[in-house]
Amino acid sequence: MLLKKYMDAVDQIDPVKYSGKLKRVQGILLESIGPRAAVGEICHIMRREGKSLLAEVVSVRDELVQLMSYEPLHGLETGDAVIASGSPPDVSVGTGMLGRVLNALGMPIDGKGPILVHGRYPMFAHPPSPMDRALISKGIDTGIRAIDAITPIGRGQRMGIFAGSGVGKSTLLGMVARNTSADVNVIALIGERGREVREFIESELGERGLEHSVLVVSTSDSSALARVRGAFTATTIAEYFRDQGKDVMLLFDSVTRFAMSQREIGLAIGEPPTTRGYTPSVFSLLPRLFERSGVSSKGTITGLYTVLVEGDDLDEPISDAVRGYLDGHIVLDRRLAEQNHYPAIDILASVSRVAPRIMGAGTAKAAAKIRKLVAAYRDKEDLIDVGAYARGTNPDVDEAIDKREELNSFLIQGMAEHEETQSILSRGAELAGVASDMQDKGQ
């Protein structure tokens, strides 16, 4: 057993070394004559001075091989040897990853030493078969009242968090990571500012959240290829924990940066730009990423994917495409954030497509009543603010005015505030004036 992993590694090695020569360096794209390599295969470019450069084959045209590097291209020269590794990228996995921060290829960057590896998983695995996916019938707790009571998330569901910049996406992810009932968090920070990584770990996640979390980081200064691969590395790690029979929460920030990185790659290799400059490969890659989450015969991956909405336009190409692939969406409203209403979740615009299967009758009635009151108040808000609304005109508006403070108290929640699900559901039922239902969410 101790030698098994080494014997497996030997079995996978191709003893024939294929090599080629670097021909051109143009922008982020490298071109070489040879080696014989498949798309997705890892290659080593031997610089004349310094260590070798890690690159990946992104396109093959006759004898011309196009590659992209995971690292800066400084020091490359035409004629440098390009050696194929004979294998596509994979990810080292093991329970020792918990509490650690990794780069796009799954290597530790937190200075805490090496990670004990239990095996290797392919970075580009197939999603579970549609016939192997059980129905989503149980909820997963987030500890956030506006979600658990109004837009509940099921175990194995994939939800989008749509918001403009500075509206509280990262804060919301940190709250979920700390409060969720999932066994493991896998957090992907793709294309974000380097300053925010340490800030997210210490301010948003905290020690309690980090203990059962794995962070995969590929910051905005990383290569486009590293940003895209970081997304798949995080998904691969989530699959490993799912295969251990665990309920995994995959927190992904952000899909928009991921799509922009793939657009950069697509344009470099000659793909035609389509909608707003996005290349066709962007829209074919998104479902390949999302479909790997969900329910399998062994465990679940619940995915929360943030989408940075350009100009607060929910119909821009990436937002529109992602809504079609996912099982629901949570919308963060800038107007609510400006009113210091955090989390700035617009419960009227947010939808969970599996909510009817995981909510009890009492909770469903309470959620509908709370939505109705918020909608009634919002519809007459201008008249109420200027004192032009006459009480008695609409019973729903009258009730919404009377319960305005209670509604805000329920929907607004501090960063460090945690509440158990049963308490949340009881408070929601009391606020709506309906009978509480403790059979919700499969409990």
Phi, psi and chi 1 to 4 in degrees:
 res  aa     phi    psi   chi1   chi2   chi3   chi4
   1 MET       -  -35.8  -68.2  -61.4  -66.6      -
   2 LEU   -67.2  -30.5  -67.8  175.4      -      -
   3 LEU   -91.8   -6.9  -67.1  175.0      -      -
   4 LYS   -59.8  -44.7 -174.9  178.0 -175.9  -57.6
   5 LYS   -65.8  -31.8   65.4  178.1 -178.7  179.1
   6 TYR   -73.4  -37.3  -60.4  105.5      -      -
   7 MET   -66.4  -38.9  -66.3  170.4   65.7      -
   8 ASP   -63.8  -39.3  -69.5  -18.0      -      -
   9 ALA   -64.2  -40.3      -      -      -      -
  10 VAL   -64.0  -40.2  170.7      -      -      -
  11 ASP   -62.1  -30.9  -70.8  -20.8      -      -
  12 GLN   -86.5   -8.9  -64.8  171.8    6.6      -
  13 ILE   -80.1  133.5  -69.5  174.7      -      -
  14 ASP   -91.3  114.8 -173.8  -13.4      -      -
  15 PRO   -68.5  -13.8   25.4  -33.8      -      -
  16 VAL   -87.7  126.5  178.3      -      -      -
  17 LYS   -96.7  118.5 -177.9 -179.5  -69.1 -173.8
  18 TYR   -98.6  132.5  -62.5   99.1      -      -
  19 SER  -136.4  159.0   63.5      -      -      -
  20 GLY  -145.7 -171.5      -      -      -      -
  21 LYS  -128.4  137.5  -73.3 -172.3  177.1 -178.7
  22 LEU   -66.4  129.2 -169.0   63.9      -      -
  23 LYS  -106.2  -40.0  178.2 -175.9  178.0 -177.5
  24 ARG  -150.4  144.3  179.7 -176.4  -58.9  169.1
  25 VAL  -122.7  112.3  179.5      -      -      -
  26 GLN  -132.3  107.1 -177.0  173.5   -5.7      -
  27 GLY    63.5 -122.2      -      -      -      -
  28 ILE   -96.9    0.7   62.9  173.1      -      -
  29 LEU  -101.5  134.8 -171.1   66.2      -      -
  30 LEU  -112.2  140.0  -51.6  174.1      -      -
  31 GLU  -126.1  136.6  -67.3 -176.8  -11.6      -
  32 SER  -138.1  155.2   68.4      -      -      -
  33 ILE   -88.9  111.6  -56.7  -61.2      -      -
  34 GLY    72.5  179.4      -      -      -      -
  35 PRO   -81.5  178.3   33.2  -35.7      -      -
  36 ARG   -72.5  113.7  176.7 -176.4  170.5 -174.5
  37 ALA  -153.8  153.2      -      -      -      -
  38 ALA   -96.9  156.5      -      -      -      -
  39 VAL   -60.6  131.8  172.3      -      -      -
  40 GLY    95.9   -9.0      -      -      -      -
  41 GLU   -77.2  145.3 -172.4  169.6  -28.6      -
  42 ILE   -84.6  137.4  -63.6  -66.5      -      -
  43 CYS  -128.2  154.7  -66.8      -      -      -
  44 HIS  -112.5  124.8  -61.6  -87.2      -      -
  45 ILE   -99.8  118.3  -56.6  176.8      -      -
  46 MET   -87.7  100.7  -47.6  -53.6  -66.4      -
  47 ARG   -72.9  147.8  -71.0 -177.9  -75.4 -160.9
  48 ARG   -65.5  -31.5  -64.2 -174.7 -176.4 -179.8
  49 GLU  -126.3  131.4  -64.7 -177.1    1.7      -
  50 GLY    91.9 -176.0      -      -      -      -
  51 LYS   -78.1  166.4   63.4  179.1 -177.8  178.4
  52 SER   -70.3  158.0   64.2      -      -      -
  53 LEU  -106.3  134.6 -164.7   71.4      -      -
  54 LEU   -90.3  126.5 -158.0   62.1      -      -
  55 ALA  -137.9  165.5      -      -      -      -
  56 GLU  -129.6  140.6 -177.0  179.2  -43.9      -
  57 VAL   -74.0  124.2  177.6      -      -      -
  58 VAL  -111.8  -16.1  -66.4      -      -      -
  59 SER  -161.4  147.1  175.7      -      -      -
  60 VAL  -131.0  125.3  177.8      -      -      -
  61 ARG  -131.1  102.8  -60.5  177.5 -177.8  178.4
  62 ASP    55.0 -120.6  -61.9  -36.3      -      -
  63 GLU   -89.6   -6.7  -66.7 -176.2   -7.0      -
  64 LEU   -85.7  121.6 -173.7   66.0      -      -
  65 VAL  -109.0  126.1  178.6      -      -      -
  66 GLN  -103.5  131.5  -65.7 -176.5  -39.8      -
  67 LEU  -128.9  161.7  -51.4  100.9      -      -
  68 MET  -133.1  145.0  -75.9 -170.0  178.7      -
  69 SER   -97.2  152.2  172.2      -      -      -
  70 TYR   -84.6  -10.0  -69.2   98.3      -      -
  71 GLU  -129.3  166.9  -53.5  165.7   65.7      -
  72 PRO   -58.1  151.9  -24.3   33.7      -      -
  73 LEU   -93.7   12.2  -55.1  179.4      -      -
  74 HIS   -60.5  135.8  -55.0  -56.4      -      -
  75 GLY    92.5   -3.2      -      -      -      -
  76 LEU   -77.2  144.5  -70.4 -178.0      -      -
  77 GLU  -136.1  153.1  -59.6  178.2   23.8      -
  78 THR   -63.5  140.3   55.2      -      -      -
  79 GLY    97.6  -11.2      -      -      -      -
  80 ASP   -61.3  141.1  -75.6  -11.5      -      -
  81 ALA   -71.3  137.8      -      -      -      -
  82 VAL  -117.1  115.0 -179.7      -      -      -
  83 ILE  -114.0  124.9  -58.5  174.1      -      -
  84 ALA   -77.5  139.6      -      -      -      -
  85 SER   -82.9  -21.0   67.8      -      -      -
  86 GLY    85.9    6.0      -      -      -      -
  87 SER  -147.2  147.8   62.1      -      -      -
  88 PRO   -74.2  167.6   27.6  -33.4      -      -
  89 PRO   -66.8  141.0   22.2  -31.7      -      -
  90 ASP  -134.4  176.2   53.8   15.7      -      -
  91 VAL  -128.7  129.7 -178.6      -      -      -
  92 SER   -73.2  132.6  -60.4      -      -      -
  93 VAL  -130.6  153.8  -67.9      -      -      -
  94 GLY   174.7  160.0      -      -      -      -
  95 THR   -66.9  -17.6   55.0      -      -      -
  96 GLY   -67.6   -6.5      -      -      -      -
  97 MET   -73.7  -18.7  -67.3 -175.7  -65.7      -
  98 LEU   -60.8  132.8  -70.0  173.5      -      -
  99 GLY    81.6    7.7      -      -      -      -
 100 ARG  -111.4  160.2  -57.6  -61.1  -61.5  -89.0
 101 VAL  -116.5  125.7 -176.4      -      -      -
 102 LEU  -120.5  160.2  -44.9  175.9      -      -
 103 ASN   -91.6 -170.3   66.2    9.1      -      -
 104 ALA   -63.7  -23.2      -      -      -      -
 105 LEU  -101.8    8.9  -65.5  177.7      -      -
 106 GLY    85.2   15.7      -      -      -      -
 107 MET   -94.3  139.8  -54.3  -59.1  -67.5      -
 108 PRO   -66.8  139.3   22.0  -31.1      -      -
 109 ILE  -127.5   13.3   57.4  172.3      -      -
 110 ASP   -97.8    3.8   52.2    9.7      -      -
 111 GLY    72.4   17.1      -      -      -      -
 112 LYS   -99.1   14.0  -63.6 -179.6  180.0  178.5
 113 GLY    91.1  178.3      -      -      -      -
 114 PRO   -69.5  163.2   25.0  -33.0      -      -
 115 ILE  -109.1  134.5  -64.1  173.1      -      -
 116 LEU   -68.6  120.3 -179.8   61.9      -      -
 117 VAL   -97.0  133.7  174.4      -      -      -
 118 HIS   -99.3  -15.1  -67.6  168.9      -      -
 119 GLY   171.0 -172.7      -      -      -      -
 120 ARG  -131.6  137.9  -58.3 -170.8   70.8   84.2
 121 TYR  -114.9  141.0  -93.0   43.1      -      -
 122 PRO   -66.0  139.4   23.6  -33.3      -      -
 123 MET   -68.8  -29.4 -172.1  177.9  -71.9      -
 124 PHE  -116.3   68.8  -58.2  107.5      -      -
 125 ALA   -82.1  163.6      -      -      -      -
 126 HIS   -82.1  146.2  -65.9  -69.0      -      -
 127 PRO   -69.9  164.1   25.5  -33.6      -      -
 128 PRO   -59.2  148.7  -21.0   31.6      -      -
 129 SER   -61.4  141.6  166.8      -      -      -
 130 PRO   -56.1  -32.0  -23.6   31.9      -      -
 131 MET   -79.0  -12.2  -59.2  -51.8  -63.5      -
 132 ASP   -93.1   -5.4  -70.2  -21.3      -      -
 133 ARG   -85.7  115.7  -67.2 -179.8 -174.4  -95.4
 134 ALA   -73.0  158.4      -      -      -      -
 135 LEU   -66.3  144.2  -66.3  178.1      -      -
 136 ILE   -77.2  114.4  -62.6  173.3      -      -
 137 SER  -127.5   -7.9   58.0      -      -      -
 138 LYS  -125.0  146.3  -66.3 -175.7  178.2 -179.0
 139 GLY   -88.4  165.5      -      -      -      -
 140 ILE  -124.3  133.6 -165.7  164.6      -      -
 141 ASP   -79.4  141.0  -57.5  -23.8      -      -
 142 THR  -113.6  -15.4   66.4      -      -      -
 143 GLY    76.2    7.5      -      -      -      -
 144 ILE  -109.7  120.4  -61.7  172.3      -      -
 145 ARG   -61.0  -42.3  -68.7 -171.3  -70.8  -91.2
 146 ALA   -65.6  -20.1      -      -      -      -
 147 ILE   -95.0  -55.8  -64.1  177.6      -      -
 148 ASP   -62.9  -32.6  -71.1  -12.2      -      -
 149 ALA   -92.5  -28.6      -      -      -      -
 150 ILE  -111.3  -44.6  -47.1  -63.6      -      -
 151 THR  -129.2   68.7  -43.7      -      -      -
 152 PRO   -67.1  152.5   25.4  -33.9      -      -
 153 ILE  -111.7  135.0  -59.9  173.1      -      -
 154 GLY   -90.8  157.0      -      -      -      -
 155 ARG   -68.6  118.1  -63.5 -179.2 -165.5  176.9
 156 GLY    96.9    1.7      -      -      -      -
 157 GLN   -81.5  155.1 -173.9  175.4   -3.2      -
 158 ARG  -117.7  118.5  -61.4  161.8  -57.7  179.3
 159 MET  -120.4  146.0  -71.3  -79.1  -77.9      -
 160 GLY  -102.6  144.1      -      -      -      -
 161 ILE  -113.4  109.7  -61.7  176.4      -      -
 162 PHE  -103.9  127.3  -66.5   78.2      -      -
 163 ALA  -164.9  155.5      -      -      -      -
 164 GLY   -78.3 -178.5      -      -      -      -
 165 SER   -71.9  142.2   57.7      -      -      -
 166 GLY    73.3   24.2      -      -      -      -
 167 VAL  -105.9   -4.7 -174.0      -      -      -
 168 GLY   112.3   25.1      -      -      -      -
 169 LYS   -64.2  -49.7  -63.2 -174.2  -57.9  -59.9
 170 SER   -64.0  -39.3  -63.0      -      -      -
 171 THR   -62.5  -41.7  -58.8      -      -      -
 172 LEU   -64.6  -41.0 -177.5   61.0      -      -
 173 LEU   -62.8  -40.6  -71.8 -175.1      -      -
 174 GLY   -63.0  -40.0      -      -      -      -
 175 MET   -63.8  -42.0  -68.5  174.8   67.8      -
 176 VAL   -64.7  -43.7  172.1      -      -      -
 177 ALA   -60.8  -37.5      -      -      -      -
 178 ARG   -75.6  -35.3  -71.9 -165.7  -54.4  -87.8
 179 ASN  -104.1  -10.6  -60.2  -29.2      -      -
 180 THR   -66.1  153.2  179.9      -      -      -
 181 SER   -88.3    3.2   60.7      -      -      -
 182 ALA   -65.7  153.9      -      -      -      -
 183 ASP   -72.4  -37.7  -59.2  -46.6      -      -
 184 VAL  -139.6  140.3  175.7      -      -      -
 185 ASN  -104.3  133.0  -63.9  -42.1      -      -
 186 VAL  -116.7  118.4  177.8      -      -      -
 187 ILE  -114.0  122.2  -56.1  169.8      -      -
 188 ALA  -108.3  117.6      -      -      -      -
 189 LEU  -107.2   97.7  -58.9  179.0      -      -
 190 ILE  -110.1  118.1  -53.7  -60.2      -      -
 191 GLY    75.4   14.1      -      -      -      -
 192 GLU   -87.5  167.3  -61.3  -58.4  -48.3      -
 193 ARG   -67.3  140.2  -67.4  178.5  -73.9  -91.2
 194 GLY   -59.8  -33.9      -      -      -      -
 195 ARG   -61.0  -30.8  172.6 -171.0   62.6   81.3
 196 GLU   -77.4  -16.1  -66.9 -178.2  -28.3      -
 197 VAL   -66.0  -55.8  175.5      -      -      -
 198 ARG   -62.9  -37.4 -174.9   80.8  175.4  -95.3
 199 GLU   -64.2  -40.9 -175.0  176.7  -60.7      -
 200 PHE   -65.0  -42.8  178.9   84.9      -      -
 201 ILE   -64.5  -45.4  -66.1  171.1      -      -
 202 GLU   -85.9  -37.6  -64.1 -175.3    1.0      -
 203 SER   -93.8  -44.4  -58.7      -      -      -
 204 GLU   -89.0  -44.3  -46.2  -69.0   -6.9      -
 205 LEU   -84.4  -51.4 -168.9   58.3      -      -
 206 GLY    74.7  170.4      -      -      -      -
 207 GLU   -62.6  -38.9  -70.3 -174.6   11.2      -
 208 ARG   -63.7  -40.9 -172.4  177.4   71.5 -178.9
 209 GLY   -73.9  -35.5      -      -      -      -
 210 LEU   -68.6  -30.2 -175.7   59.6      -      -
 211 GLU   -56.1  -36.7  -73.5  176.4   -2.5      -
 212 HIS  -117.5   36.6   60.1  -81.4      -      -
 213 SER  -129.6  153.7  -60.1      -      -      -
 214 VAL  -123.9  127.5 -177.9      -      -      -
 215 LEU  -106.6  132.1  -85.2   81.0      -      -
 216 VAL  -115.2  120.6  177.9      -      -      -
 217 VAL  -119.7  128.4  174.7      -      -      -
 218 SER  -139.4   97.0 -173.7      -      -      -
 219 THR   -75.4  172.4   53.3      -      -      -
 220 SER   -64.0  -22.4   57.5      -      -      -
 221 ASP   -85.6   -3.8   60.6  -32.8      -      -
 222 SER   -72.2  162.8  -55.5      -      -      -
 223 SER   -66.0  157.0   68.5      -      -      -
 224 ALA   -58.1  -38.5      -      -      -      -
 225 LEU   -64.4  -41.6 -176.3   64.9      -      -
 226 ALA   -64.0  -36.8      -      -      -      -
 227 ARG   -67.0  -41.5  -80.6  173.1  -96.5  147.3
 228 VAL   -67.8  -44.0  171.2      -      -      -
 229 ARG   -68.6  -30.3  -64.7  -57.9  173.5 -105.9
 230 GLY   -59.7  -36.1      -      -      -      -
 231 ALA   -63.7  -42.8      -      -      -      -
 232 PHE   -75.3  -30.1  -74.6   99.0      -      -
 233 THR   -63.0  -44.9  -65.0      -      -      -
 234 ALA   -61.5  -41.7      -      -      -      -
 235 THR   -65.4  -38.6  -56.5      -      -      -
 236 THR   -63.7  -42.4  -58.9      -      -      -
 237 ILE   -63.9  -40.6  -67.0  170.5      -      -
 238 ALA   -61.3  -38.3      -      -      -      -
 239 GLU   -64.8  -37.3  -72.4  174.1  -29.7      -
 240 TYR   -60.5  -48.3  164.0   73.4      -      -
 241 PHE   -67.9  -34.8  -75.8  105.9      -      -
 242 ARG   -61.7  -39.7  179.2 -173.5   64.0 -170.6
 243 ASP   -69.1  -14.5  -70.4  -11.4      -      -
 244 GLN   -84.4    5.4  -50.6  -54.7  -53.1      -
 245 GLY    86.1   17.1      -      -      -      -
 246 LYS   -98.0  158.5  -62.5 -175.4 -178.9  -62.0
 247 ASP   -92.0  116.5  -68.2  -40.4      -      -
 248 VAL  -108.6  137.1 -178.1      -      -      -
 249 MET  -105.8  113.4  178.5   69.3   78.2      -
 250 LEU   -98.5  112.7  174.5   59.3      -      -
 251 LEU  -106.3  115.0  -56.5  171.2      -      -
 252 PHE  -119.1  120.4 -169.3  107.5      -      -
 253 ASP  -135.6  105.5 -171.1   15.7      -      -
 254 SER  -137.8  155.7   72.5      -      -      -
 255 VAL   -64.8  -34.0  172.5      -      -      -
 256 THR   -62.9  -44.3  -53.9      -      -      -
 257 ARG   -64.8  -36.8  -54.5  -65.7 -170.4 -161.5
 258 PHE   -61.0  -46.5  167.6   80.1      -      -
 259 ALA   -65.3  -39.6      -      -      -      -
 260 MET   -63.5  -36.7  -71.4  178.9  173.7      -
 261 SER   -66.2  -43.2  -57.3      -      -      -
 262 GLN   -67.1  -33.9 -179.2   59.0   33.5      -
 263 ARG   -62.3  -41.1  175.1  175.3   64.6 -178.9
 264 GLU   -61.2  -41.7 -170.1  176.0  -23.1      -
 265 ILE   -66.9  -46.5  -66.5  171.8      -      -
 266 GLY   -60.3  -43.3      -      -      -      -
 267 LEU   -65.5  -36.7  -67.9  173.2      -      -
 268 ALA   -65.6  -34.3      -      -      -      -
 269 ILE   -93.6    5.8   63.6  176.9      -      -
 270 GLY    99.3   14.4      -      -      -      -
 271 GLU   -70.0  144.6  -77.0 -170.5   71.5      -
 272 PRO   -74.0  135.5   27.5  -34.4      -      -
 273 PRO   -71.8  141.8   25.3  -31.4      -      -
 274 THR  -118.7 -114.7   53.1      -      -      -
 275 THR   -66.5  117.7  -49.8      -      -      -
 276 ARG    50.3   35.0  -69.2 -161.0 -169.5  177.1
 277 GLY    85.2   -5.6      -      -      -      -
 278 TYR   -75.1  137.7  -73.2  101.1      -      -
 279 THR   -86.9  159.9   57.1      -      -      -
 280 PRO   -57.1  -32.1  -26.2   34.5      -      -
 281 SER   -64.1  -25.8   63.1      -      -      -
 282 VAL   -61.2  -47.3  172.9      -      -      -
 283 PHE   -77.8  -19.3  -59.8   99.1      -      -
 284 SER   -84.6  -24.8   64.9      -      -      -
 285 LEU   -80.9  -31.0 -158.9   61.2      -      -
 286 LEU   -57.9  -50.5  -75.0  172.6      -      -
 287 PRO   -66.0  -28.8   19.7  -31.0      -      -
 288 ARG   -65.1  -30.9  -73.2  172.6   54.8 -165.4
 289 LEU   -76.9  -48.1  177.9   69.4      -      -
 290 PHE   -69.3  -37.3  -62.9  144.3      -      -
 291 GLU   -67.6  -17.5  -76.0  -63.6  -36.5      -
 292 ARG   -75.6  -16.5  -71.1  170.9   64.3  178.9
 293 SER   -82.4  171.1  -60.2      -      -      -
 294 GLY   117.3 -161.2      -      -      -      -
 295 VAL   -94.5  134.2 -178.7      -      -      -
 296 SER  -122.4 -178.1   77.0      -      -      -
 297 SER   -72.3  -10.7   58.3      -      -      -
 298 LYS  -108.3  -38.5  -61.4  177.4 -179.3  177.3
 299 GLY  -164.7 -161.8      -      -      -      -
 300 THR  -135.5  150.3   65.7      -      -      -
 301 ILE  -123.4  113.0  -60.5  176.2      -      -
 302 THR   -94.1  120.2  -55.2      -      -      -
 303 GLY  -104.2  128.5      -      -      -      -
 304 LEU  -115.6  112.2  -78.9 -176.0      -      -
 305 TYR  -113.8  120.3  -60.4   88.2      -      -
 306 THR   -85.6  144.4   69.9      -      -      -
 307 VAL  -125.6  118.7 -179.9      -      -      -
 308 LEU   -81.3  103.9 -179.0   61.1      -      -
 309 VAL   -79.3  119.8 -179.0      -      -      -
 310 GLU   -71.1  123.8  -65.3 -177.0   10.8      -
 311 GLY    61.8   24.6      -      -      -      -
 312 ASP    56.5   27.3  -68.2  -25.6      -      -
 313 ASP   -98.6  103.8  178.2   13.4      -      -
 314 LEU   -71.8   -6.7  -71.5  171.7      -      -
 315 ASP  -104.1    9.4  -66.9  -38.0      -      -
 316 GLU   -67.4  159.7   58.0   90.7   19.2      -
 317 PRO   -54.3  -46.7  -25.6   33.6      -      -
 318 ILE   -68.8  -43.9  -62.5  -57.9      -      -
 319 SER   -60.2  -43.8  -62.1      -      -      -
 320 ASP   -64.7  -42.5 -167.8   47.9      -      -
 321 ALA   -67.3  -44.2      -      -      -      -
 322 VAL   -64.3  -39.3  170.2      -      -      -
 323 ARG   -58.7  -34.2  -86.1 -156.4  -47.7  -85.6
 324 GLY   -73.3  -26.1      -      -      -      -
 325 TYR   -88.0  -29.9  -65.9  132.1      -      -
 326 LEU   -90.4  173.4  -61.0 -178.7      -      -
 327 ASP  -100.2   20.5  -53.8  -41.4      -      -
 328 GLY   152.1  172.1      -      -      -      -
 329 HIS  -150.7  145.5   50.4  -89.8      -      -
 330 ILE  -113.8  124.1  -64.5  169.0      -      -
 331 VAL  -105.1  126.5  177.0      -      -      -
 332 LEU   -97.8  127.9  -57.4 -172.9      -      -
 333 ASP  -101.8  125.2 -170.3  -21.7      -      -
 334 ARG   -62.9  -34.2 -172.6  176.3  -59.7  -81.6
 335 ARG   -63.1  -39.2 -175.0  172.7   65.0   90.8
 336 LEU   -67.2  -40.6  -68.8  175.6      -      -
 337 ALA   -61.8  -37.4      -      -      -      -
 338 GLU   -67.4  -21.7  -70.5  170.0  -10.2      -
 339 GLN   -91.0   10.0  -62.7  171.3   -0.2      -
 340 ASN    62.1   32.5 -158.2   34.0      -      -
 341 HIS   -96.9   97.9 -176.7  -66.9      -      -
 342 TYR  -122.8  142.6  -72.4  104.4      -      -
 343 PRO   -64.6  144.3   21.7  -30.4      -      -
 344 ALA   -82.2   51.5      -      -      -      -
 345 ILE   -83.0  122.4  -63.1  173.3      -      -
 346 ASP   -85.9   99.6 -176.0  -10.2      -      -
 347 ILE   -68.9  -20.4   62.2  171.1      -      -
 348 LEU   -77.3  -29.7  -59.4 -177.6      -      -
 349 ALA   -93.5   -7.9      -      -      -      -
 350 SER   -93.9  141.8  -58.5      -      -      -
 351 VAL  -139.6  135.8  174.2      -      -      -
 352 SER  -117.5  116.6  172.9      -      -      -
 353 ARG   -74.1  -15.6  -68.9  174.6  179.7  164.0
 354 VAL  -103.6    2.6  -55.8      -      -      -
 355 ALA   -53.5  -42.2      -      -      -      -
 356 PRO   -60.3  -25.4  -26.1   35.2      -      -
 357 ARG   -86.3  -19.7  -72.1 -155.1  -59.8  -89.3
 358 ILE  -113.5   -4.1   62.6  174.8      -      -
 359 MET   -99.5  138.4  -64.7  174.7   80.3      -
 360 GLY   -73.6  166.9      -      -      -      -
 361 ALA   -61.2  -41.2      -      -      -      -
 362 GLY   -64.7  -44.6      -      -      -      -
 363 THR   -66.6  -37.8  -60.4      -      -      -
 364 ALA   -62.7  -41.2      -      -      -      -
 365 LYS   -66.1  -40.5  -71.8 -179.8 -178.3  177.7
 366 ALA   -64.9  -43.6      -      -      -      -
 367 ALA   -62.4  -43.3      -      -      -      -
 368 ALA   -63.2  -39.3      -      -      -      -
 369 LYS   -68.6  -41.8 -178.2   61.9  178.8  -66.6
 370 ILE   -64.1  -42.8  -69.1  172.4      -      -
 371 ARG   -59.6  -42.4  -73.8  178.2 -174.8  -90.3
 372 LYS   -62.7  -41.7 -174.7  177.3 -178.3  179.9
 373 LEU   -67.3  -42.8  -67.6  176.5      -      -
 374 VAL   -63.9  -40.9  171.3      -      -      -
 375 ALA   -65.4  -41.0      -      -      -      -
 376 ALA   -62.8  -44.3      -      -      -      -
 377 TYR   -65.7  -43.5 -171.8   92.2      -      -
 378 ARG   -63.8  -35.0 -171.0  175.5  -63.4 -179.0
 379 ASP   -65.0  -32.9 -175.1   49.8      -      -
 380 LYS  -110.9   16.3  -57.8  -63.7 -177.0 -176.4
 381 GLU   -60.0  -42.1 -172.0  169.0    8.2      -
 382 ASP   -62.7  -42.9  -68.6  -19.9      -      -
 383 LEU   -66.0  -39.3  -66.8  176.6      -      -
 384 ILE   -64.9  -41.2  -64.4  169.5      -      -
 385 ASP   -64.1  -34.7  -72.3  -15.2      -      -
 386 VAL   -94.8    3.1  -61.1      -      -      -
 387 GLY    76.9   19.5      -      -      -      -
 388 ALA   -93.1   -6.5      -      -      -      -
 389 TYR   -84.0  131.2  173.9   75.5      -      -
 390 ALA   -98.7  120.9      -      -      -      -
 391 ARG   -59.6  144.1  -82.5 -174.5  171.8  -87.9
 392 GLY    98.0  -11.9      -      -      -      -
 393 THR   -69.7  -41.2  -54.8      -      -      -
 394 ASN  -142.7  117.4 -173.6  -40.3      -      -
 395 PRO   -60.2  -36.2  -20.4   30.6      -      -
 396 ASP   -66.0  -41.3  -69.4  -28.0      -      -
 397 VAL   -66.5  -39.8  176.7      -      -      -
 398 ASP   -59.7  -44.9  -67.0  -15.1      -      -
 399 GLU   -66.5  -38.6 -174.4  178.0   -1.0      -
 400 ALA   -63.3  -37.6      -      -      -      -
 401 ILE   -66.9  -43.2  -66.8  172.1      -      -
 402 ASP   -63.8  -34.9  -67.3  -22.6      -      -
 403 LYS  -102.1   14.4  -67.4 -175.3  175.2 -179.9
 404 ARG   -57.1  -48.4  176.8   65.7  172.6  168.7
 405 GLU   -65.9  -39.6  -67.3  -58.5  -39.1      -
 406 GLU   -64.7  -41.3  -67.1  178.3   71.7      -
 407 LEU   -61.5  -46.3  -74.4  168.2      -      -
 408 ASN   -64.7  -39.6  -77.5  -22.3      -      -
 409 SER   -62.7  -34.6  176.1      -      -      -
 410 PHE   -75.4  -42.2 -178.4   71.9      -      -
 411 LEU   -84.3  -24.0  -63.1  174.7      -      -
 412 ILE   -87.7  136.6  -65.4  173.9      -      -
 413 GLN  -146.5  132.5 -172.0  168.2  -14.8      -
 414 GLY   -71.0  158.0      -      -      -      -
 415 MET   -58.4  -41.9  -74.5  175.8   51.6      -
 416 ALA   -91.9    3.3      -      -      -      -
 417 GLU   -84.6  124.1 -171.9  178.6  -10.8      -
 418 HIS  -124.5  138.2  172.3   65.3      -      -
 419 GLU  -137.1  137.4 -170.5  168.8  -10.4      -
 420 GLU   -67.8  151.6  -64.0  -62.7  -30.3      -
 421 THR   -61.5  -42.3  -57.2      -      -      -
 422 GLN   -61.0  -38.0  -70.9 -167.0   -5.7      -
 423 SER   -66.8  -39.9  172.9      -      -      -
 424 ILE   -61.9  -46.9  -69.2  173.7      -      -
 425 LEU   -66.8  -37.3  -60.5 -178.0      -      -
 426 SER   -65.5  -43.0  -64.0      -      -      -
 427 ARG   -64.6  -40.3  -75.0 -174.9   59.5 -174.6
 428 GLY   -63.8  -41.8      -      -      -      -
 429 ALA   -65.7  -40.4      -      -      -      -
 430 GLU   -65.0  -41.5 -177.4 -179.5   -8.4      -
 431 LEU   -63.5  -38.8  177.5   60.6      -      -
 432 ALA   -83.1  -13.0      -      -      -      -
 433 GLY    74.7   36.3      -      -      -      -
 434 VAL  -124.7  167.6  -59.3      -      -      -
 435 ALA   -71.3  137.2      -      -      -      -
 436 SER   -73.9  148.4  178.5      -      -      -
 437 ASP  -128.6  106.5 -175.0  -11.7      -      -
 438 MET   -87.1    6.5  -72.4  -64.4   98.6      -
 439 GLN   -93.8   10.0  -58.7  -56.5  -47.3      -
 440 ASP   -66.2  157.2  -63.7  -26.0      -      -
 441 LYS    58.6   27.2  -51.5 -177.4   78.7  174.6
 442 GLY    75.0   12.6      -      -      -      -
 443 GLN   -88.6      -  -64.9  177.8   -4.0      -
